[in-house]
Amino acid sequence: MTKEDGFEYQFPDDDQATFFPWKVNVEGAKDMLIIDSFTQLPIDVFHEKLQDGFERRRGPFLLALIATSIAAKYPEWTVQRIVRLVENLDFSKFKGIEADEEEASGDALPPVETGEQTSGSSSSPSDESSSSATQTDEQGSEISKPTPD
Protein backbone atom coordinates (compact mmCIF):
# COMPACT_ATOMS: atom_id res chain seq x y z
CA MET A 1 0.00 0.00 0.00
CA THR A 2 1.27 3.44 -0.91
CA LYS A 3 1.17 6.28 1.60
CA GLU A 4 2.39 8.98 -0.81
CA ASP A 5 1.54 10.07 -4.33
CA GLY A 6 4.39 9.84 -6.78
CA PHE A 7 5.56 7.73 -9.66
CA GLU A 8 7.40 4.53 -10.40
CA TYR A 9 10.11 4.25 -12.99
CA GLN A 10 12.03 1.17 -14.04
CA PHE A 11 15.63 2.01 -14.82
CA PRO A 12 17.14 0.02 -17.72
CA ASP A 13 19.41 -2.10 -15.49
CA ASP A 14 16.81 -2.75 -12.77
CA ASP A 15 14.46 -5.70 -12.50
CA GLN A 16 11.85 -3.71 -10.56
CA ALA A 17 10.51 -0.19 -10.76
CA THR A 18 11.67 2.38 -8.19
CA PHE A 19 9.06 4.51 -6.39
CA PHE A 20 9.62 8.28 -6.21
CA PRO A 21 7.28 10.41 -4.08
CA TRP A 22 6.57 13.81 -5.68
CA LYS A 23 9.02 16.29 -4.16
CA VAL A 24 10.21 19.79 -4.94
CA ASN A 25 12.37 22.09 -2.84
CA VAL A 26 11.55 25.57 -4.13
CA GLU A 27 14.44 27.07 -2.18
CA GLY A 28 17.06 24.41 -2.92
CA ALA A 29 19.83 25.32 -5.35
CA LYS A 30 19.78 21.92 -7.09
CA ASP A 31 16.02 22.05 -7.65
CA MET A 32 16.28 25.64 -8.89
CA LEU A 33 18.83 24.54 -11.50
CA ILE A 34 16.68 21.57 -12.51
CA ILE A 35 13.54 23.69 -12.78
CA ASP A 36 15.41 26.25 -14.88
CA SER A 37 16.78 23.50 -17.14
CA PHE A 38 13.30 22.31 -18.08
CA THR A 39 11.16 25.44 -17.85
CA GLN A 40 13.61 28.36 -18.31
CA LEU A 41 11.58 30.22 -15.68
CA PRO A 42 12.62 31.93 -12.45
CA ILE A 43 11.60 29.89 -9.40
CA ASP A 44 8.94 32.40 -8.29
CA VAL A 45 7.29 32.34 -11.73
CA PHE A 46 7.48 28.53 -11.78
CA HIS A 47 5.83 28.39 -8.35
CA GLU A 48 3.12 30.82 -9.45
CA LYS A 49 2.41 28.99 -12.72
CA LEU A 50 2.02 25.69 -10.86
CA GLN A 51 -1.20 27.17 -9.47
CA ASP A 52 -2.57 27.33 -13.04
CA GLY A 53 -4.26 24.09 -14.13
CA PHE A 54 -3.18 24.50 -17.76
CA GLU A 55 0.45 25.40 -17.08
CA ARG A 56 1.09 22.58 -14.65
CA ARG A 57 0.04 20.02 -17.28
CA ARG A 58 2.67 21.25 -19.72
CA GLY A 59 5.56 18.91 -20.43
CA PRO A 60 8.34 21.11 -19.04
CA PHE A 61 6.58 21.37 -15.68
CA LEU A 62 5.99 17.63 -15.42
CA LEU A 63 9.57 16.88 -16.43
CA ALA A 64 10.88 19.37 -13.87
CA LEU A 65 8.82 17.72 -11.13
CA ILE A 66 9.99 14.25 -12.16
CA ALA A 67 13.57 15.51 -12.02
CA THR A 68 13.22 17.20 -8.62
CA SER A 69 11.66 14.02 -7.22
CA ILE A 70 14.59 11.97 -8.51
CA ALA A 71 17.01 14.53 -7.04
CA ALA A 72 15.34 14.17 -3.65
CA LYS A 73 15.82 10.39 -3.71
CA TYR A 74 19.39 10.56 -5.04
CA PRO A 75 20.89 13.77 -3.57
CA GLU A 76 24.41 12.68 -4.54
CA TRP A 77 23.53 12.72 -8.26
CA THR A 78 24.55 15.82 -10.22
CA VAL A 79 22.06 18.13 -11.87
CA GLN A 80 23.48 17.15 -15.26
CA ARG A 81 22.99 13.43 -14.58
CA ILE A 82 19.38 13.96 -13.49
CA VAL A 83 18.57 16.25 -16.44
CA ARG A 84 20.04 13.72 -18.92
CA LEU A 85 18.08 10.89 -17.31
CA VAL A 86 14.78 12.79 -17.47
CA GLU A 87 15.43 14.01 -21.01
CA ASN A 88 15.80 10.37 -22.05
CA LEU A 89 12.95 8.88 -19.97
CA ASP A 90 11.16 5.94 -21.54
CA PHE A 91 7.58 6.76 -20.59
CA SER A 92 6.54 3.16 -21.24
CA LYS A 93 8.42 2.42 -17.97
CA PHE A 94 6.82 5.33 -16.09
CA LYS A 95 3.69 4.93 -13.95
CA GLY A 96 1.92 7.56 -11.84
CA ILE A 97 1.04 6.29 -8.36
CA GLU A 98 -1.76 7.57 -6.14
CA ALA A 99 -1.68 7.18 -2.36
CA ASP A 100 -4.16 4.69 -0.94
CA GLU A 101 -7.15 6.61 0.39
CA GLU A 102 -7.43 4.65 3.63
CA GLU A 103 -3.79 5.37 4.46
CA ALA A 104 -3.88 9.02 3.50
CA SER A 105 -5.23 11.17 6.32
CA GLY A 106 -7.93 13.32 4.76
CA ASP A 107 -6.43 15.95 2.48
CA ALA A 108 -3.03 15.32 4.04
CA LEU A 109 -0.72 16.28 1.23
CA PRO A 110 2.90 16.57 2.31
CA PRO A 111 4.33 20.10 2.53
CA VAL A 112 6.53 21.61 -0.16
CA GLU A 113 10.16 21.61 0.81
CA THR A 114 11.58 25.01 1.52
CA GLY A 115 15.13 25.67 2.59
CA GLU A 116 16.72 22.64 4.15
CA GLN A 117 15.29 19.29 3.20
CA THR A 118 13.31 17.33 5.75
CA SER A 119 12.33 13.70 5.56
CA GLY A 120 8.57 14.37 5.63
CA SER A 121 8.37 17.11 3.00
CA SER A 122 7.12 16.45 -0.49
CA SER A 123 4.59 17.42 -3.09
CA SER A 124 1.91 15.25 -4.51
CA PRO A 125 -0.41 14.94 -7.50
CA SER A 126 -4.01 13.98 -6.76
CA ASP A 127 -4.48 11.07 -9.13
CA GLU A 128 -3.37 9.62 -12.42
CA SER A 129 -6.47 10.70 -14.32
CA SER A 130 -6.59 14.29 -13.11
CA SER A 131 -3.88 16.79 -13.75
CA SER A 132 -3.25 18.38 -10.38
CA ALA A 133 -3.16 18.28 -6.62
CA THR A 134 -2.71 20.95 -4.04
CA GLN A 135 -0.17 20.85 -1.28
CA THR A 136 0.79 23.27 1.42
CA ASP A 137 4.16 24.41 2.64
CA GLU A 138 5.02 24.94 6.28
CA GLN A 139 3.58 28.46 6.22
CA GLY A 140 0.28 27.21 4.77
CA SER A 141 0.60 28.54 1.22
CA GLU A 142 -0.52 26.15 -1.47
CA ILE A 143 1.27 24.75 -4.51
CA SER A 144 -0.15 22.40 -7.13
CA LYS A 145 1.60 19.52 -8.87
CA PRO A 146 0.89 17.86 -12.19
CA THR A 147 0.43 14.17 -12.58
CA PRO A 148 1.28 12.09 -15.64
CA ASP A 149 -1.61 11.28 -17.95
ZATIDO-667138 format. One line per 8 residues: number of its first residue (from 0); their letters; for each residue y, z, x of N, C-alpha, C. Coordinates in pm, 1 decimal. Layout:
N
NUM = A = Y/Z/X/Y/Z/X/Y/Z/X; ...
***
This chain:
149
0 = MTKEDGFE = -118.6/0.0/83.5/0.0/0.0/0.0/124.1/0.0/87.4; 222.2/-75.1/48.1/343.6/-90.8/126.6/454.4/-2.3/70.6; 519.7/71.9/158.2/628.5/160.4/117.1/764.7/96.1/135.9; 771.1/-14.8/210.7/898.3/-80.6/239.5/887.6/-229.7/209.4; 1000.6/-288.5/167.5/1007.5/-433.3/154.3/1020.0/-492.0/293.8; 974.0/-611.9/309.7/983.5/-677.8/439.0/909.9/-809.6/436.3; 850.1/-843.4/548.0/773.0/-966.5/556.1/661.6/-949.5/656.9; 561.2/-1033.8/642.8/453.4/-1040.3/740.2/459.8/-1175.1/807.3
8 = YQFPDDDQ = 430.5/-1174.1/935.8/424.5/-1299.4/1010.5/307.2/-1292.1/1106.3; 230.2/-1398.8/1110.5/117.2/-1404.3/1202.5/157.5/-1484.7/1325.2; 168.9/-1415.9/1437.5/200.8/-1481.6/1562.5/83.4/-1568.9/1604.5; 108.6/-1676.7/1677.3/2.1/-1771.6/1714.2/-118.4/-1708.5/1782.8; -99.1/-1609.0/1867.1/-209.8/-1549.3/1941.5/-273.1/-1428.6/1872.4; -224.0/-1394.6/1752.4/-275.0/-1276.6/1681.5/-374.0/-1315.7/1573.0; -472.0/-1228.4/1552.3/-569.7/-1250.0/1445.7/-515.7/-1207.0/1309.9; -426.9/-1107.4/1309.1/-371.4/-1055.6/1184.9/-219.8/-1066.6/1186.5
16 = ATFFPWKV = -163.5/-1071.0/1065.1/-18.6/-1075.6/1051.4/41.0/-939.0/1084.0; 162.7/-939.6/1135.7/238.1/-818.5/1166.7/340.4/-796.7/1057.0; 352.9/-672.5/1009.6/451.0/-639.4/906.3/583.6/-599.5/970.2; 693.1/-653.5/916.9/828.5/-621.3/961.9/909.3/-575.0/840.7; 950.3/-448.5/836.2/1041.4/-408.3/728.2/1177.0/-474.6/751.7; 1247.6/-508.9/642.9/1380.6/-568.4/657.4/1472.3/-466.7/721.9; 1536.5/-504.8/832.2/1629.4/-416.2/902.3/1745.3/-497.4/957.6; 1861.1/-436.5/955.4/1978.5/-494.0/1021.3/2069.4/-378.6/1062.3
24 = NVEGAKDM = 2116.6/-384.4/1185.1/2209.1/-284.2/1237.1/2343.4/-354.7/1253.4; 2430.8/-338.9/1155.0/2556.8/-413.2/1154.8/2653.9/-369.3/1263.7; 2622.0/-262.3/1334.0/2707.3/-218.1/1443.9/2637.4/-228.6/1578.5; 2514.6/-278.5/1580.7/2441.0/-292.1/1705.6/2472.6/-422.6/1775.5; 2493.6/-416.8/1905.4/2531.6/-535.3/1982.8/2425.4/-644.9/1973.1; 2298.6/-608.9/1983.6/2192.0/-709.2/1978.0/2191.9/-780.1/1842.6; 2202.5/-703.0/1734.3/2204.9/-764.7/1602.4/2329.4/-850.5/1581.9; 2443.0/-806.6/1638.0/2564.2/-888.8/1628.4/2543.7/-1024.5/1695.1
32 = LIIDSFTQ = 2480.4/-1024.2/1812.5/2454.3/-1150.1/1882.7/2356.5/-1238.2/1804.4; 2255.1/-1176.5/1747.9/2156.8/-1251.3/1668.0/2223.9/-1311.4/1545.1; 2300.6/-1230.8/1473.8/2369.2/-1278.2/1353.5/2461.9/-1393.9/1388.3; 2536.3/-1380.6/1497.6/2625.3/-1488.0/1540.8/2547.6/-1613.8/1576.9; 2431.0/-1598.3/1638.9/2349.6/-1714.3/1678.1/2309.5/-1799.7/1558.1; 2278.4/-1734.0/1447.3/2230.7/-1808.0/1330.1/2341.1/-1844.9/1231.5; 2443.9/-1760.9/1219.7/2544.1/-1785.5/1116.0/2679.5/-1829.6/1170.5; 2707.0/-1805.1/1299.2/2836.5/-1831.1/1361.1/2950.2/-1763.1/1284.2
40 = LPIDVFHE = 2921.7/-1643.5/1232.8/3021.9/-1567.7/1158.4/3046.3/-1432.2/1225.1; 3168.9/-1382.4/1217.5/3193.2/-1244.8/1262.2/3111.7/-1148.8/1175.1; 3076.4/-1033.7/1230.1/2989.2/-940.0/1159.7/3048.8/-893.6/1027.0; 3180.3/-874.0/1020.1/3240.0/-829.2/894.0/3231.4/-937.1/786.8; 3246.4/-1062.7/824.5/3234.1/-1173.2/729.2/3088.4/-1187.3/685.8; 2996.1/-1174.0/780.9/2852.9/-1178.3/747.9/2819.6/-1070.0/646.1; 2864.8/-947.8/672.6/2838.8/-835.0/583.1/2895.7/-862.2/444.4; 3017.5/-915.0/438.9/3081.8/-945.3/311.6/3007.3/-1055.4/236.0
48 = KLQDGFER = 2967.0/-1160.6/305.6/2898.5/-1272.1/241.0/2758.9/-1234.7/192.0; 2699.3/-1130.5/250.4/2568.8/-1085.6/202.3/2577.9/-1031.5/60.1; 2697.3/-994.3/17.5/2716.6/-947.3/-119.6/2712.1/-1062.8/-219.9; 2730.0/-1184.2/-173.3/2732.8/-1304.1/-257.3/2590.9/-1357.8/-274.3; 2545.5/-1368.1/-397.7/2409.5/-1413.5/-425.9/2378.0/-1550.6/-368.4; 2474.8/-1642.4/-370.9/2450.5/-1776.0/-317.7/2440.2/-1773.2/-165.8; 2534.9/-1709.9/-101.7/2540.3/-1707.7/44.8/2416.4/-1644.5/106.0; 2370.9/-1535.3/47.8/2257.9/-1464.8/109.1/2126.8/-1540.6/96.2
56 = RRGPFLLA = 2123.2/-1645.1/15.0/2002.3/-1728.3/3.8/2003.7/-1843.4/103.7; 2114.7/-1862.8/171.3/2125.2/-1971.9/267.4/2036.8/-1945.3/388.0; 1982.7/-2051.4/442.4/1891.4/-2042.7/555.7/1941.2/-1960.9/672.6; 2064.5/-1981.9/718.3/2111.0/-1903.9/833.6/2109.5/-1752.8/809.7; 2138.4/-1710.4/687.6/2137.3/-1567.7/657.5/1994.7/-1513.1/659.7; 1902.5/-1585.0/598.5/1762.7/-1542.1/598.6/1708.2/-1538.2/740.6; 1735.8/-1641.2/818.8/1688.0/-1643.5/956.9/1747.4/-1529.0/1039.0; 1874.6/-1498.9/1016.9/1937.0/-1387.0/1088.1/1869.3/-1255.3/1051.6
64 = LIATSIAA = 1836.5/-1236.8/924.8/1771.5/-1112.9/882.2/1628.2/-1103.2/932.3; 1559.0/-1214.9/938.9/1424.9/-1215.8/998.6/1437.2/-1172.9/1145.1; 1533.4/-1231.9/1214.8/1551.3/-1202.3/1357.3/1590.5/-1056.9/1381.8; 1681.0/-1001.4/1300.9/1720.3/-862.0/1321.6/1604.9/-766.8/1290.4; 1519.8/-803.9/1197.6/1401.9/-722.1/1166.0/1301.3/-724.9/1280.6; 1285.0/-840.8/1342.2/1196.8/-851.3/1458.8/1255.7/-770.7/1575.2; 1387.1/-779.6/1593.6/1452.7/-704.4/1701.4/1435.1/-553.7/1683.0; 1435.2/-507.7/1559.4/1416.7/-364.7/1533.9/1275.7/-319.3/1572.0
72 = KYPEWTVQ = 1177.6/-406.1/1550.1/1039.2/-370.9/1582.2/1011.2/-383.3/1732.6; 1076.9/-479.5/1796.3/1055.6/-503.8/1939.5/1189.2/-493.6/2013.5; 1244.1/-372.9/2028.2/1376.9/-357.5/2089.4/1383.0/-402.1/2235.5; 1268.8/-411.0/2301.2/1267.8/-454.2/2441.1/1280.9/-606.3/2455.3; 1261.0/-680.5/2347.4/1272.4/-826.4/2353.4/1419.0/-866.5/2365.1; 1444.5/-973.3/2439.3/1581.6/-1021.6/2454.8/1626.1/-1097.8/2330.8; 1757.5/-1108.9/2315.9/1813.3/-1186.7/2205.8/1762.1/-1330.5/2212.5; 1758.7/-1387.0/2332.5/1715.0/-1525.9/2348.1/1569.2/-1543.6/2304.3
80 = RIVRLVEN = 1483.9/-1449.4/2339.1/1342.8/-1458.5/2298.8/1329.9/-1453.2/2146.6; 1403.1/-1363.2/2083.3/1396.4/-1349.4/1938.2/1451.7/-1473.8/1868.9; 1564.5/-1523.9/1917.2/1624.5/-1643.9/1857.5/1529.0/-1762.3/1869.2; 1468.7/-1781.0/1986.9/1371.9/-1891.8/2004.5/1253.4/-1877.1/1909.2; 1202.9/-1755.2/1897.5/1089.4/-1730.6/1808.3/1124.4/-1768.3/1664.9; 1238.9/-1720.9/1617.1/1278.7/-1746.5/1478.4/1310.8/-1894.5/1457.3; 1372.5/-1957.9/1555.4/1401.3/-2101.1/1543.0/1273.8/-2183.7/1530.4; 1163.6/-2132.2/1583.0/1036.9/-2205.2/1579.8/934.5/-2144.2/1484.0
88 = LDFSKFKG = 980.3/-2061.0/1389.9/888.3/-1997.3/1295.2/808.6/-2101.0/1216.9; 681.4/-2074.9/1202.4/594.3/-2154.2/1116.4/589.5/-2081.3/983.0; 665.6/-2130.6/885.3/676.1/-2059.5/758.0/547.0/-2060.1/677.4; 446.0/-2134.0/720.2/315.7/-2124.2/654.1/246.9/-1993.1/693.0; 298.0/-1925.0/797.1/242.1/-1797.2/841.7/335.8/-1681.1/809.3; 432.0/-1706.2/723.0/532.5/-1609.0/681.6/506.5/-1571.1/536.3; 513.8/-1440.9/506.7/493.0/-1395.4/369.0/586.9/-1279.4/339.8; 669.6/-1293.9/235.4/755.7/-1184.0/191.9/671.2/-1075.7/127.8
96 = IEADEEEA = 704.9/-950.3/154.5/629.4/-836.1/103.6/724.0/-745.1/26.0; 680.4/-705.2/-93.1/757.1/-613.6/-176.5/690.0/-476.8/-174.0; 771.1/-371.9/-166.3/717.6/-235.7/-167.7/647.5/-210.1/-300.2; 539.6/-132.5/-294.5/469.0/-94.0/-415.7/559.3/-4.7/-499.1; 569.8/-35.1/-628.3/660.7/38.9/-715.2/628.0/186.6/-723.7; 499.7/221.9/-730.2/464.9/363.2/-742.7/494.4/442.2/-616.7; 505.3/375.5/-502.7/537.0/446.1/-379.2/686.3/447.8/-350.0; 758.2/351.9/-407.3/902.4/349.9/-388.5/963.3/451.2/-484.4
104 = SGDALPPV = 1057.2/530.1/-436.7/1116.7/631.5/-523.1/1239.6/573.7/-592.0; 1222.1/531.5/-714.9/1331.8/475.6/-793.4/1392.2/354.4/-726.6; 1523.3/356.2/-708.9/1594.8/248.3/-642.7/1607.7/277.1/-493.6; 1520.4/358.2/-441.0/1532.0/403.6/-302.9/1516.1/289.8/-204.5; 1626.0/225.1/-173.9/1627.8/122.5/-72.2/1681.2/186.9/54.4; 1613.9/165.9/166.6/1656.6/231.4/289.9/1799.0/192.5/327.9; 1872.4/281.7/394.7/2010.4/253.1/432.8/2019.3/148.1/542.8; 2132.6/79.4/546.0/2161.4/-15.6/653.1/2185.8/63.4/779.1
112 = ETGEQTSG = 2136.2/12.7/889.6/2160.9/80.8/1015.7/2303.6/56.2/1060.3; 2368.4/162.8/1099.9/2501.4/152.0/1158.1/2502.8/236.0/1283.4; 2563.2/184.7/1387.6/2567.1/259.4/1512.5/2429.5/272.3/1573.1; 2393.2/393.6/1609.0/2264.3/414.8/1672.4/2152.6/399.9/1572.0; 2041.8/342.8/1617.5/1929.2/319.9/1529.1/1859.2/451.4/1498.5; 1813.0/461.4/1372.8/1733.0/575.5/1331.3/1603.7/522.7/1275.0; 1501.4/603.3/1274.5/1369.8/556.4/1232.5/1363.3/525.9/1084.6; 1447.2/584.4/1000.7/1436.8/563.0/857.2/1536.7/463.4/803.3
120 = SSSSPSDE = 1608.3/391.0/886.3/1711.0/300.0/837.3/1660.8/157.9/835.3; 1680.1/91.2/722.1/1644.9/-49.4/711.9/1708.9/-109.2/589.6; 1695.5/-240.0/577.6/1742.3/-309.1/459.4/1623.5/-370.9/391.0; 1642.1/-414.6/266.7/1524.8/-450.5/190.7/1554.7/-550.4/80.8; 1478.4/-659.7/71.9/1493.5/-749.7/-41.0/1417.8/-695.7/-160.9; 1458.3/-734.5/-282.8/1397.6/-676.4/-401.4/1259.6/-729.3/-430.5; 1241.1/-859.2/-430.3/1106.6/-912.5/-447.5/1103.0/-1056.3/-401.9; 982.3/-1108.8/-391.5/962.5/-1241.7/-336.7/1020.6/-1349.9/-426.1
128 = SSSSATQT = 1023.4/-1328.0/-558.3/1069.9/-1432.4/-647.4/1219.9/-1428.7/-668.1; 1284.3/-1313.3/-646.5/1428.8/-1310.7/-658.6/1489.2/-1326.2/-521.3; 1619.9/-1343.1/-515.9/1678.9/-1374.8/-388.0/1758.9/-1262.3/-327.1; 1756.2/-1141.4/-385.2/1837.6/-1037.8/-324.6/1791.0/-899.2/-361.2; 1844.5/-804.2/-285.9/1827.7/-662.5/-316.3/1951.3/-593.7/-264.9; 1979.1/-477.1/-316.5/2095.4/-404.1/-271.4/2048.4/-280.1/-198.4; 2116.0/-248.8/-91.2/2084.8/-127.9/-16.8/2214.3/-57.1/10.4; 2205.9/67.5/48.8/2327.2/142.0/79.1/2320.5/194.2/220.6
136 = DEQGSEIS = 2437.1/202.9/284.4/2440.6/263.9/415.9/2468.0/412.4/399.1; 2480.2/483.3/509.0/2493.6/628.2/502.3/2621.1/672.3/430.7; 2722.7/587.7/427.3/2846.0/621.8/358.1/2842.7/578.7/212.2; 2735.2/515.2/166.4/2721.1/477.2/27.7/2766.5/337.5/-5.7; 2815.6/259.7/91.3/2854.1/122.0/60.3/2729.1/36.5/53.1; 2734.6/-67.1/-29.4/2614.5/-147.4/-52.5/2615.2/-275.8/27.9; 2494.8/-323.6/60.5/2475.0/-450.6/127.2/2352.0/-513.8/65.7; 2352.9/-643.4/46.4/2240.4/-713.0/-15.2/2166.0/-792.9/90.0
144 = KPTPD = 2037.5/-812.6/68.3/1952.2/-887.0/160.4/1880.3/-997.2/86.4; 1862.8/-1111.4/151.4/1785.8/-1218.9/88.6/1637.4/-1194.6/105.9; 1561.5/-1264.1/29.6/1416.9/-1258.0/43.5/1365.0/-1400.3/46.5; 1259.9/-1427.8/120.9/1209.3/-1564.5/128.2/1157.1/-1610.8/-7.0; 1177.9/-1738.5/-35.6/1127.9/-1795.4/-161.3/992.2/-1855.9/-141.6
***
